[in-house]
């Protein structure tokens, strides 16, 4: 929804952008048309239930898999036509990428220390705790990826 983020996304390997605001029909229809029937995989990370529905409805019949990562509002309702499930699309969900902190986190830390996992490129801002409201502003305005809040001034 925020075209200003497209250039940043390219740095992470994104090659195509579809902004729902640029179309007068559901974005899942646009994506299915662009990809000859739908994508093989989609990942939704916003927690917006409409984005979740779009992510599921844009996958290909027969083998498409949609993974929902974002956490929606507790009162949100996910609604789709039953035919979308009967056509053998798969819908999956995950909390924290299915990581088990006690057993999986040490290997992630090892990958980071060996420079195999580039976490630092996701950090776009750093603020002291006294300026925590700036961090919220960055998030709400879509100006950053991740902000580090330092407890030390």
N, C-alpha and C positions, 0 to 999 in steps of 0.2 A: 504493500500500500504506500510505501514511502520511496519514491524514485531516487531520492538522494542516497539510498543505501545500496543501489545497484553497483556502483563502482567498487565499493568496499567488498561486496559479495564476489565480484570477479576475482579478487585476490585469493579467494578460498575455492576457486574452481567452478563457480556458477557460470553457465554458458548461455542460458536463456532466462528471460524475465517476462512474466505475464502479470500485469497489474489489473485486477478486476475492475478498477475504476475506468479503465480504457475501453470497456466493452459493455454492450447493452444486453447481454445475456449471461447466464451463470458461467463463471470462470471454468468450471469443470467441463462444460461443453466446448469451450475454446481450446482447452488443453487436449481433450479427447480428439478434437479435429486436427490439431497441430501434430499429433503423434499417431495418427491412423488408428484410432480406437482406444487410446488410453496409455498411460505410462505403466511400466512394470512395477515401479515402487514409488510411493509418495511418503513423505514424512511431514507431519504437522507439529510445530513447536510453539505455537502462540497461545494455546488454550482457548482460542475463540471457537465456539461451537460451529459457527458457519464455515470457518476455515477447515475444521475437522470433517464436516460433511463434504465440502469440496474436495478435500484430499482423498476421501474414500470414493467419491463418485467419479473421480478422474482416472482411477486405475482401470486397467484393461480387464474385460470379462475373461474368465477362465484361469488367469494366473496373476492378476494384479494384487499387490499387497500394500495396504495403507497402514502406517504405524503412527499412532497418536502418542505424542510425547508431552505436549502442553497440558497443563492442568486447568480445566474449565471451572467456571463458577459452580458452586455446589447445587444450584437450582437449574443449571443448563440442561436442555433435553436434546439428545442426538436423534434426529429423525431422517430416515431415508426410505425409499421404496423397497419392499421385500425382494423384488426381482434383482436388485443389486447384490443381494446375498445369494440368491438362487443361481445367479450366473457365475458362481464360483469365484467371486472376489473375496479377498481375505482382509479382515480388520483385526489389527493387533494394538495393544496398548502397553505402555511401559512407564514405570516410575524410576527415575534416576538411571535410565539406560539398562535396567536390570542388574546394575552393579550391586554386589554385596560388599559393603564397606570393609568389613573385617578381612575378607579373603581377597577381594579384587583391588582395593585401593593401593596396597603396597606395590603391585605390578604397574599401576598407572604412575605412581611416584617414580619408580625405577625408569619407566619409559621417558618421563620428563627429565630426569637427571642425565640420562644418556642422549638427550636431545632428539629422541624419536617422536616425541609428542610436543608440538609447539604451542603451548598454552599462552605464552606471552603475547602472541600476535592477536589474541582476542581481547586483551586489555587495552582499552582506548582512553581511559581516564583514571586518575588517582586523586583522591581528595582526603583531607584530614577529617576526623570524626566531627569536628565543629562545623564542617560544611556538608554534612550528610544530605541536606536538602538539595544541594547541587547534583548529587548522585541521582536522586529521584527525578530531578528535572531532566537530566540526560536520558534517563530511561523513558520517561513519559513523552519526551520530544523525539524519541528515536534517534538520538545523536551519538549513541555509543553502543558497543557490543557488551563489554563488561567494565565495571568500575570497581577499583580497589579502594576500600575505605580503611584508612589507617587509624588505629586507635591511639597512636602517638602523634603529637602535634609536630 
